[in-house]
């Protein structure tokens, strides 16, 4: 017996499943939930300013986003 749930070839992340996400400049402008997250059971999309500090926290779910391009970068 197979268990098919109608999955697609593109894997999506479950929104609000973890509290820390690493993102790159390719993900900018950053918003939570991100495009690769399932949104049906999540909060409204909110754009997060991450460029200046390299970190941003979602006011809805509390997820912390870290800009990988900023890690270890000298100011």
PDB file of N, CA, C and O in Angstrom:
ATOM      1  N   UNK A   1       0.851  -1.180   0.000  1.00  0.00           N
ATOM      2  CA  UNK A   1       0.000   0.000   0.000  1.00  0.00           C
ATOM      3  C   UNK A   1       0.890   1.235   0.000  1.00  0.00           C
ATOM      4  O   UNK A   1       1.802   1.349   0.819  1.00  0.00           O
ATOM      5  N   UNK A   2       0.627   2.151  -0.912  1.00  0.00           N
ATOM      6  CA  UNK A   2       1.451   3.349  -0.965  1.00  0.00           C
ATOM      7  C   UNK A   2       0.747   4.498  -0.272  1.00  0.00           C
ATOM      8  O   UNK A   2      -0.481   4.554  -0.204  1.00  0.00           O
ATOM      9  N   UNK A   3       1.545   5.399   0.234  1.00  0.00           N
ATOM     10  CA  UNK A   3       1.015   6.564   0.934  1.00  0.00           C
ATOM     11  C   UNK A   3       1.360   7.798   0.126  1.00  0.00           C
ATOM     12  O   UNK A   3       2.404   8.408   0.355  1.00  0.00           O
ATOM     13  N   UNK A   4       0.514   8.178  -0.808  1.00  0.00           N
ATOM     14  CA  UNK A   4       0.760   9.343  -1.641  1.00  0.00           C
ATOM     15  C   UNK A   4      -0.091  10.495  -1.146  1.00  0.00           C
ATOM     16  O   UNK A   4      -1.299  10.365  -0.946  1.00  0.00           O
ATOM     17  N   UNK A   5       0.558  11.606  -0.957  1.00  0.00           N
ATOM     18  CA  UNK A   5      -0.162  12.768  -0.429  1.00  0.00           C
ATOM     19  C   UNK A   5      -0.172  13.928  -1.399  1.00  0.00           C
ATOM     20  O   UNK A   5      -0.446  15.062  -1.005  1.00  0.00           O
ATOM     21  N   UNK A   6       0.124  13.665  -2.667  1.00  0.00           N
ATOM     22  CA  UNK A   6       0.094  14.734  -3.650  1.00  0.00           C
ATOM     23  C   UNK A   6       1.292  15.653  -3.557  1.00  0.00           C
ATOM     24  O   UNK A   6       1.163  16.852  -3.802  1.00  0.00           O
ATOM     25  N   UNK A   7       2.469  15.120  -3.207  1.00  0.00           N
ATOM     26  CA  UNK A   7       3.653  15.960  -3.118  1.00  0.00           C
ATOM     27  C   UNK A   7       4.117  16.377  -4.495  1.00  0.00           C
ATOM     28  O   UNK A   7       3.827  15.711  -5.488  1.00  0.00           O
ATOM     29  N   UNK A   8       4.828  17.466  -4.549  1.00  0.00           N
ATOM     30  CA  UNK A   8       5.346  17.976  -5.808  1.00  0.00           C
ATOM     31  C   UNK A   8       6.852  17.734  -5.861  1.00  0.00           C
ATOM     32  O   UNK A   8       7.458  17.328  -4.868  1.00  0.00           O
ATOM     33  N   UNK A   9       7.444  17.981  -7.007  1.00  0.00           N
ATOM     34  CA  UNK A   9       8.877  17.781  -7.181  1.00  0.00           C
ATOM     35  C   UNK A   9       9.678  18.797  -6.369  1.00  0.00           C
ATOM     36  O   UNK A   9      10.820  18.520  -6.001  1.00  0.00           O
ATOM     37  N   UNK A  10       9.110  19.955  -6.085  1.00  0.00           N
ATOM     38  CA  UNK A  10       9.793  20.976  -5.310  1.00  0.00           C
ATOM     39  C   UNK A  10       9.503  20.769  -3.836  1.00  0.00           C
ATOM     40  O   UNK A  10       8.345  20.732  -3.418  1.00  0.00           O
ATOM     41  N   UNK A  11      10.564  20.633  -3.050  1.00  0.00           N
ATOM     42  CA  UNK A  11      10.389  20.432  -1.617  1.00  0.00           C
ATOM     43  C   UNK A  11      10.161  21.782  -0.947  1.00  0.00           C
ATOM     44  O   UNK A  11      10.907  22.732  -1.183  1.00  0.00           O
ATOM     45  N   UNK A  12       9.147  21.863  -0.127  1.00  0.00           N
ATOM     46  CA  UNK A  12       8.874  23.100   0.599  1.00  0.00           C
ATOM     47  C   UNK A  12       9.192  22.893   2.065  1.00  0.00           C
ATOM     48  O   UNK A  12       9.097  21.783   2.590  1.00  0.00           O
ATOM     49  N   UNK A  13       9.567  23.975   2.713  1.00  0.00           N
ATOM     50  CA  UNK A  13       9.819  23.943   4.148  1.00  0.00           C
ATOM     51  C   UNK A  13       8.523  24.211   4.872  1.00  0.00           C
ATOM     52  O   UNK A  13       7.687  24.985   4.405  1.00  0.00           O
ATOM     53  N   UNK A  14       8.358  23.581   5.997  1.00  0.00           N
ATOM     54  CA  UNK A  14       7.178  23.857   6.806  1.00  0.00           C
ATOM     55  C   UNK A  14       7.409  25.179   7.518  1.00  0.00           C
ATOM     56  O   UNK A  14       8.397  25.327   8.236  1.00  0.00           O
ATOM     57  N   UNK A  15       6.534  26.120   7.335  1.00  0.00           N
ATOM     58  CA  UNK A  15       6.663  27.429   7.969  1.00  0.00           C
ATOM     59  C   UNK A  15       6.594  27.275   9.480  1.00  0.00           C
ATOM     60  O   UNK A  15       5.842  26.449   9.996  1.00  0.00           O
ATOM     61  N   UNK A  16       7.373  28.066  10.175  1.00  0.00           N
ATOM     62  CA  UNK A  16       7.396  28.095  11.643  1.00  0.00           C
ATOM     63  C   UNK A  16       7.850  26.773  12.258  1.00  0.00           C
ATOM     64  O   UNK A  16       7.574  26.523  13.431  1.00  0.00           O
ATOM     65  N   UNK A  17       8.542  25.920  11.494  1.00  0.00           N
ATOM     66  CA  UNK A  17       8.968  24.617  11.998  1.00  0.00           C
ATOM     67  C   UNK A  17      10.244  24.715  12.832  1.00  0.00           C
ATOM     68  O   UNK A  17      10.448  23.917  13.746  1.00  0.00           O
ATOM     69  N   UNK A  18      11.089  25.669  12.529  1.00  0.00           N
ATOM     70  CA  UNK A  18      12.316  25.884  13.296  1.00  0.00           C
ATOM     71  C   UNK A  18      12.377  27.347  13.666  1.00  0.00           C
ATOM     72  O   UNK A  18      11.609  28.158  13.148  1.00  0.00           O
ATOM     73  N   UNK A  19      13.282  27.686  14.557  1.00  0.00           N
ATOM     74  CA  UNK A  19      13.329  29.078  14.988  1.00  0.00           C
ATOM     75  C   UNK A  19      14.526  29.837  14.435  1.00  0.00           C
ATOM     76  O   UNK A  19      14.709  31.011  14.755  1.00  0.00           O
ATOM     77  N   UNK A  20      15.361  29.178  13.594  1.00  0.00           N
ATOM     78  CA  UNK A  20      16.531  29.845  13.024  1.00  0.00           C
ATOM     79  C   UNK A  20      16.726  29.394  11.582  1.00  0.00           C
ATOM     80  O   UNK A  20      16.772  28.199  11.292  1.00  0.00           O
ATOM     81  N   UNK A  21      16.839  30.371  10.682  1.00  0.00           N
ATOM     82  CA  UNK A  21      17.041  30.089   9.269  1.00  0.00           C
ATOM     83  C   UNK A  21      18.249  30.870   8.779  1.00  0.00           C
ATOM     84  O   UNK A  21      18.408  32.043   9.119  1.00  0.00           O
ATOM     85  N   UNK A  22      19.105  30.233   7.984  1.00  0.00           N
ATOM     86  CA  UNK A  22      20.203  30.938   7.343  1.00  0.00           C
ATOM     87  C   UNK A  22      19.784  31.258   5.922  1.00  0.00           C
ATOM     88  O   UNK A  22      19.314  30.386   5.192  1.00  0.00           O
ATOM     89  N   UNK A  23      19.958  32.519   5.530  1.00  0.00           N
ATOM     90  CA  UNK A  23      19.557  32.977   4.206  1.00  0.00           C
ATOM     91  C   UNK A  23      20.754  33.636   3.530  1.00  0.00           C
ATOM     92  O   UNK A  23      21.747  33.952   4.185  1.00  0.00           O
ATOM     93  N   UNK A  24      20.658  33.840   2.226  1.00  0.00           N
ATOM     94  CA  UNK A  24      21.714  34.513   1.464  1.00  0.00           C
ATOM     95  C   UNK A  24      21.130  35.737   0.778  1.00  0.00           C
ATOM     96  O   UNK A  24      19.924  35.977   0.845  1.00  0.00           O
ATOM     97  N   UNK A  25      21.976  36.502   0.127  1.00  0.00           N
ATOM     98  CA  UNK A  25      21.502  37.686  -0.586  1.00  0.00           C
ATOM     99  C   UNK A  25      20.544  37.315  -1.711  1.00  0.00           C
ATOM    100  O   UNK A  25      19.753  38.151  -2.148  1.00  0.00           O
ATOM    101  N   UNK A  26      20.603  36.079  -2.182  1.00  0.00           N
ATOM    102  CA  UNK A  26      19.662  35.626  -3.209  1.00  0.00           C
ATOM    103  C   UNK A  26      18.234  35.582  -2.671  1.00  0.00           C
ATOM    104  O   UNK A  26      17.285  35.598  -3.454  1.00  0.00           O
ATOM    105  N   UNK A  27      18.066  35.526  -1.352  1.00  0.00           N
ATOM    106  CA  UNK A  27      16.744  35.476  -0.725  1.00  0.00           C
ATOM    107  C   UNK A  27      16.154  36.863  -0.475  1.00  0.00           C
ATOM    108  O   UNK A  27      15.034  36.982   0.021  1.00  0.00           O
ATOM    109  N   UNK A  28      16.905  37.910  -0.817  1.00  0.00           N
ATOM    110  CA  UNK A  28      16.434  39.276  -0.565  1.00  0.00           C
ATOM    111  C   UNK A  28      15.519  39.749  -1.679  1.00  0.00           C
ATOM    112  O   UNK A  28      15.726  39.345  -2.823  1.00  0.00           O
ATOM    113  N   UNK A  29      14.522  40.577  -1.418  1.00  0.00           N
ATOM    114  CA  UNK A  29      14.163  41.061  -0.093  1.00  0.00           C
ATOM    115  C   UNK A  29      13.581  39.928   0.748  1.00  0.00           C
ATOM    116  O   UNK A  29      12.795  39.114   0.262  1.00  0.00           O
ATOM    117  N   UNK A  30      13.976  39.891   1.996  1.00  0.00           N
ATOM    118  CA  UNK A  30      13.593  38.803   2.906  1.00  0.00           C
ATOM    119  C   UNK A  30      12.183  39.017   3.437  1.00  0.00           C
ATOM    120  O   UNK A  30      11.812  40.119   3.841  1.00  0.00           O
ATOM    121  N   UNK A  31      11.421  37.960   3.428  1.00  0.00           N
ATOM    122  CA  UNK A  31      10.095  38.013   4.037  1.00  0.00           C
ATOM    123  C   UNK A  31       9.811  36.681   4.714  1.00  0.00           C
ATOM    124  O   UNK A  31      10.350  35.646   4.321  1.00  0.00           O
ATOM    125  N   UNK A  32       8.973  36.715   5.718  1.00  0.00           N
ATOM    126  CA  UNK A  32       8.563  35.521   6.460  1.00  0.00           C
ATOM    127  C   UNK A  32       7.052  35.419   6.346  1.00  0.00           C
ATOM    128  O   UNK A  32       6.359  36.402   6.609  1.00  0.00           O
ATOM    129  N   UNK A  33       6.517  34.273   5.966  1.00  0.00           N
ATOM    130  CA  UNK A  33       7.224  33.080   5.531  1.00  0.00           C
ATOM    131  C   UNK A  33       7.862  33.285   4.155  1.00  0.00           C
ATOM    132  O   UNK A  33       7.412  34.113   3.362  1.00  0.00           O
ATOM    133  N   UNK A  34       8.926  32.508   3.890  1.00  0.00           N
ATOM    134  CA  UNK A  34       9.636  32.605   2.620  1.00  0.00           C
ATOM    135  C   UNK A  34       8.872  31.843   1.542  1.00  0.00           C
ATOM    136  O   UNK A  34       7.962  31.069   1.839  1.00  0.00           O
ATOM    137  N   UNK A  35       9.259  32.075   0.275  1.00  0.00           N
ATOM    138  CA  UNK A  35       8.558  31.443  -0.844  1.00  0.00           C
ATOM    139  C   UNK A  35       8.617  29.922  -0.812  1.00  0.00           C
ATOM    140  O   UNK A  35       7.697  29.263  -1.297  1.00  0.00           O
ATOM    141  N   UNK A  36       9.687  29.346  -0.247  1.00  0.00           N
ATOM    142  CA  UNK A  36       9.819  27.894  -0.226  1.00  0.00           C
ATOM    143  C   UNK A  36       9.206  27.261   1.023  1.00  0.00           C
ATOM    144  O   UNK A  36       9.487  26.102   1.331  1.00  0.00           O
ATOM    145  N   UNK A  37       8.381  28.004   1.736  1.00  0.00           N
ATOM    146  CA  UNK A  37       7.678  27.488   2.913  1.00  0.00           C
ATOM    147  C   UNK A  37       6.206  27.320   2.585  1.00  0.00           C
ATOM    148  O   UNK A  37       5.630  28.093   1.819  1.00  0.00           O
ATOM    149  N   UNK A  38       5.612  26.305   3.175  1.00  0.00           N
ATOM    150  CA  UNK A  38       4.165  26.166   3.009  1.00  0.00           C
ATOM    151  C   UNK A  38       3.511  27.300   3.801  1.00  0.00           C
ATOM    152  O   UNK A  38       3.836  27.519   4.968  1.00  0.00           O
ATOM    153  N   UNK A  39       2.600  28.007   3.165  1.00  0.00           N
ATOM    154  CA  UNK A  39       2.024  29.196   3.804  1.00  0.00           C
ATOM    155  C   UNK A  39       0.598  29.000   4.300  1.00  0.00           C
ATOM    156  O   UNK A  39       0.067  29.866   4.996  1.00  0.00           O
ATOM    157  N   UNK A  40      -0.016  27.911   3.967  1.00  0.00           N
ATOM    158  CA  UNK A  40      -1.429  27.780   4.286  1.00  0.00           C
ATOM    159  C   UNK A  40      -1.705  27.804   5.781  1.00  0.00           C
ATOM    160  O   UNK A  40      -2.797  28.191   6.198  1.00  0.00           O
ATOM    161  N   UNK A  41      -0.741  27.398   6.590  1.00  0.00           N
ATOM    162  CA  UNK A  41      -0.988  27.358   8.033  1.00  0.00           C
ATOM    163  C   UNK A  41      -0.101  28.334   8.793  1.00  0.00           C
ATOM    164  O   UNK A  41       0.190  28.139   9.973  1.00  0.00           O
ATOM    165  N   UNK A  42       0.319  29.373   8.108  1.00  0.00           N
ATOM    166  CA  UNK A  42       1.251  30.309   8.715  1.00  0.00           C
ATOM    167  C   UNK A  42       0.623  31.681   8.872  1.00  0.00           C
ATOM    168  O   UNK A  42      -0.582  31.852   8.691  1.00  0.00           O
ATOM    169  N   UNK A  43       1.440  32.638   9.205  1.00  0.00           N
ATOM    170  CA  UNK A  43       0.983  34.010   9.415  1.00  0.00           C
ATOM    171  C   UNK A  43       1.075  34.825   8.128  1.00  0.00           C
ATOM    172  O   UNK A  43       1.623  34.342   7.137  1.00  0.00           O
ATOM    173  N   UNK A  44       0.553  36.047   8.123  1.00  0.00           N
ATOM    174  CA  UNK A  44       0.670  36.904   6.934  1.00  0.00           C
ATOM    175  C   UNK A  44       2.133  37.193   6.617  1.00  0.00           C
ATOM    176  O   UNK A  44       2.973  37.205   7.516  1.00  0.00           O
ATOM    177  N   UNK A  45       2.438  37.426   5.346  1.00  0.00           N
ATOM    178  CA  UNK A  45       3.804  37.737   4.928  1.00  0.00           C
ATOM    179  C   UNK A  45       4.222  39.095   5.490  1.00  0.00           C
ATOM    180  O   UNK A  45       3.481  40.075   5.416  1.00  0.00           O
ATOM    181  N   UNK A  46       5.419  39.121   6.047  1.00  0.00           N
ATOM    182  CA  UNK A  46       5.993  40.356   6.563  1.00  0.00           C
ATOM    183  C   UNK A  46       7.424  40.453   6.031  1.00  0.00           C
ATOM    184  O   UNK A  46       8.175  39.477   6.070  1.00  0.00           O
ATOM    185  N   UNK A  47       7.796  41.635   5.534  1.00  0.00           N
ATOM    186  CA  UNK A  47       9.149  41.849   5.029  1.00  0.00           C
ATOM    187  C   UNK A  47      10.057  42.237   6.189  1.00  0.00           C
ATOM    188  O   UNK A  47       9.681  43.028   7.054  1.00  0.00           O
ATOM    189  N   UNK A  48      11.268  41.660   6.194  1.00  0.00           N
ATOM    190  CA  UNK A  48      12.192  41.831   7.309  1.00  0.00           C
ATOM    191  C   UNK A  48      13.470  42.536   6.857  1.00  0.00           C
ATOM    192  O   UNK A  48      14.133  42.062   5.934  1.00  0.00           O
ATOM    193  N   UNK A  49      13.832  43.660   7.488  1.00  0.00           N
ATOM    194  CA  UNK A  49      15.067  44.364   7.149  1.00  0.00           C
ATOM    195  C   UNK A  49      16.264  43.623   7.755  1.00  0.00           C
ATOM    196  O   UNK A  49      16.435  43.614   8.974  1.00  0.00           O
ATOM    197  N   UNK A  50      17.081  43.009   6.916  1.00  0.00           N
ATOM    198  CA  UNK A  50      18.195  42.201   7.398  1.00  0.00           C
ATOM    199  C   UNK A  50      19.548  42.694   6.895  1.00  0.00           C
ATOM    200  O   UNK A  50      20.585  42.326   7.446  1.00  0.00           O
ATOM    201  N   UNK A  51      19.543  43.516   5.863  1.00  0.00           N
ATOM    202  CA  UNK A  51      20.788  43.906   5.192  1.00  0.00           C
ATOM    203  C   UNK A  51      21.778  44.612   6.125  1.00  0.00           C
ATOM    204  O   UNK A  51      22.969  44.305   6.077  1.00  0.00           O
ATOM    205  N   UNK A  52      21.341  45.521   6.948  1.00  0.00           N
ATOM    206  CA  UNK A  52      22.255  46.326   7.767  1.00  0.00           C
ATOM    207  C   UNK A  52      22.920  45.526   8.886  1.00  0.00           C
ATOM    208  O   UNK A  52      24.131  45.623   9.086  1.00  0.00           O
ATOM    209  N   UNK A  53      22.145  44.750   9.601  1.00  0.00           N
ATOM    210  CA  UNK A  53      22.682  44.048  10.772  1.00  0.00           C
ATOM    211  C   UNK A  53      23.069  42.602  10.498  1.00  0.00           C
ATOM    212  O   UNK A  53      23.887  42.031  11.220  1.00  0.00           O
ATOM    213  N   UNK A  54      22.486  42.005   9.458  1.00  0.00           N
ATOM    214  CA  UNK A  54      22.763  40.599   9.174  1.00  0.00           C
ATOM    215  C   UNK A  54      21.845  39.651   9.917  1.00  0.00           C
ATOM    216  O   UNK A  54      21.955  38.434   9.762  1.00  0.00           O
ATOM    217  N   UNK A  55      20.938  40.190  10.725  1.00  0.00           N
ATOM    218  CA  UNK A  55      19.970  39.381  11.462  1.00  0.00           C
ATOM    219  C   UNK A  55      18.614  40.078  11.461  1.00  0.00           C
ATOM    220  O   UNK A  55      18.529  41.306  11.437  1.00  0.00           O
ATOM    221  N   UNK A  56      17.566  39.276  11.486  1.00  0.00           N
ATOM    222  CA  UNK A  56      16.216  39.830  11.601  1.00  0.00           C
ATOM    223  C   UNK A  56      15.326  38.789  12.264  1.00  0.00           C
ATOM    224  O   UNK A  56      15.492  37.590  12.044  1.00  0.00           O
ATOM    225  N   UNK A  57      14.391  39.247  13.066  1.00  0.00           N
ATOM    226  CA  UNK A  57      13.459  38.348  13.755  1.00  0.00           C
ATOM    227  C   UNK A  57      12.042  38.673  13.294  1.00  0.00           C
ATOM    228  O   UNK A  57      11.648  39.837  13.227  1.00  0.00           O
ATOM    229  N   UNK A  58      11.287  37.626  12.979  1.00  0.00           N
ATOM    230  CA  UNK A  58       9.903  37.805  12.549  1.00  0.00           C
ATOM    231  C   UNK A  58       9.040  38.197  13.744  1.00  0.00           C
ATOM    232  O   UNK A  58       9.073  37.524  14.774  1.00  0.00           O
ATOM    233  N   UNK A  59       8.267  39.280  13.618  1.00  0.00           N
ATOM    234  CA  UNK A  59       7.415  39.702  14.725  1.00  0.00           C
ATOM    235  C   UNK A  59       6.220  38.775  14.962  1.00  0.00           C
ATOM    236  O   UNK A  59       5.620  38.810  16.037  1.00  0.00           O
ATOM    237  N   UNK A  60       5.867  37.949  13.974  1.00  0.00           N
ATOM    238  CA  UNK A  60       4.736  37.037  14.132  1.00  0.00           C
ATOM    239  C   UNK A  60       5.133  35.731  14.816  1.00  0.00           C
ATOM    240  O   UNK A  60       4.540  35.347  15.824  1.00  0.00           O
ATOM    241  N   UNK A  61       6.138  35.053  14.262  1.00  0.00           N
ATOM    242  CA  UNK A  61       6.473  33.704  14.758  1.00  0.00           C
ATOM    243  C   UNK A  61       7.765  33.658  15.554  1.00  0.00           C
ATOM    244  O   UNK A  61       8.071  32.639  16.172  1.00  0.00           O
ATOM    245  N   UNK A  62       8.535  34.751  15.549  1.00  0.00           N
ATOM    246  CA  UNK A  62       9.774  34.803  16.318  1.00  0.00           C
ATOM    247  C   UNK A  62      10.962  34.135  15.648  1.00  0.00           C
ATOM    248  O   UNK A  62      12.028  34.039  16.256  1.00  0.00           O
ATOM    249  N   UNK A  63      10.812  33.667  14.404  1.00  0.00           N
ATOM    250  CA  UNK A  63      11.920  33.024  13.702  1.00  0.00           C
ATOM    251  C   UNK A  63      13.058  34.017  13.517  1.00  0.00           C
ATOM    252  O   UNK A  63      12.837  35.178  13.174  1.00  0.00           O
ATOM    253  N   UNK A  64      14.280  33.542  13.748  1.00  0.00           N
ATOM    254  CA  UNK A  64      15.468  34.364  13.564  1.00  0.00           C
ATOM    255  C   UNK A  64      16.080  34.026  12.218  1.00  0.00           C
ATOM    256  O   UNK A  64      16.318  32.858  11.914  1.00  0.00           O
ATOM    257  N   UNK A  65      16.333  35.040  11.417  1.00  0.00           N
ATOM    258  CA  UNK A  65      16.969  34.879  10.113  1.00  0.00           C
ATOM    259  C   UNK A  65      18.379  35.444  10.198  1.00  0.00           C
ATOM    260  O   UNK A  65      18.582  36.555  10.689  1.00  0.00           O
ATOM    261  N   UNK A  66      19.354  34.674   9.716  1.00  0.00           N
ATOM    262  CA  UNK A  66      20.755  35.064   9.705  1.00  0.00           C
ATOM    263  C   UNK A  66      21.200  35.172   8.254  1.00  0.00           C
ATOM    264  O   UNK A  66      21.035  34.229   7.480  1.00  0.00           O
ATOM    265  N   UNK A  67      21.758  36.306   7.888  1.00  0.00           N
ATOM    266  CA  UNK A  67      22.260  36.511   6.533  1.00  0.00           C
ATOM    267  C   UNK A  67      23.667  35.919   6.449  1.00  0.00           C
ATOM    268  O   UNK A  67      24.618  36.492   6.980  1.00  0.00           O
ATOM    269  N   UNK A  68      23.797  34.768   5.779  1.00  0.00           N
ATOM    270  CA  UNK A  68      25.062  34.050   5.724  1.00  0.00           C
ATOM    271  C   UNK A  68      26.176  34.879   5.110  1.00  0.00           C
ATOM    272  O   UNK A  68      27.333  34.717   5.496  1.00  0.00           O
ATOM    273  N   UNK A  69      25.875  35.743   4.188  1.00  0.00           N
ATOM    274  CA  UNK A  69      26.882  36.585   3.548  1.00  0.00           C
ATOM    275  C   UNK A  69      27.535  37.541   4.555  1.00  0.00           C
ATOM    276  O   UNK A  69      28.651  38.010   4.332  1.00  0.00           O
ATOM    277  N   UNK A  70      26.846  37.824   5.653  1.00  0.00           N
ATOM    278  CA  UNK A  70      27.353  38.751   6.675  1.00  0.00           C
ATOM    279  C   UNK A  70      28.194  38.033   7.724  1.00  0.00           C
ATOM    280  O   UNK A  70      28.957  38.685   8.437  1.00  0.00           O
ATOM    281  N   UNK A  71      28.078  36.701   7.843  1.00  0.00           N
ATOM    282  CA  UNK A  71      28.796  35.956   8.878  1.00  0.00           C
ATOM    283  C   UNK A  71      30.291  36.098   8.642  1.00  0.00           C
ATOM    284  O   UNK A  71      30.787  35.776   7.562  1.00  0.00           O
ATOM    285  N   UNK A  72      30.992  36.570   9.627  1.00  0.00           N
ATOM    286  CA  UNK A  72      32.433  36.718   9.549  1.00  0.00           C
ATOM    287  C   UNK A  72      32.909  37.903   8.728  1.00  0.00           C
ATOM    288  O   UNK A  72      34.114  38.095   8.564  1.00  0.00           O
ATOM    289  N   UNK A  73      31.984  38.701   8.212  1.00  0.00           N
ATOM    290  CA  UNK A  73      32.353  39.861   7.392  1.00  0.00           C
ATOM    291  C   UNK A  73      32.766  41.015   8.285  1.00  0.00           C
ATOM    292  O   UNK A  73      32.060  41.355   9.235  1.00  0.00           O
ATOM    293  N   UNK A  74      33.890  41.609   7.987  1.00  0.00           N
ATOM    294  CA  UNK A  74      34.364  42.762   8.778  1.00  0.00           C
ATOM    295  C   UNK A  74      33.559  43.995   8.402  1.00  0.00           C
ATOM    296  O   UNK A  74      33.201  44.175   7.238  1.00  0.00           O
ATOM    297  N   UNK A  75      33.273  44.844   9.379  1.00  0.00           N
ATOM    298  CA  UNK A  75      32.520  46.071   9.115  1.00  0.00           C
ATOM    299  C   UNK A  75      33.453  47.189   8.749  1.00  0.00           C
ATOM    300  O   UNK A  75      33.006  48.307   8.491  1.00  0.00           O
TER     301      UNK A  75
END
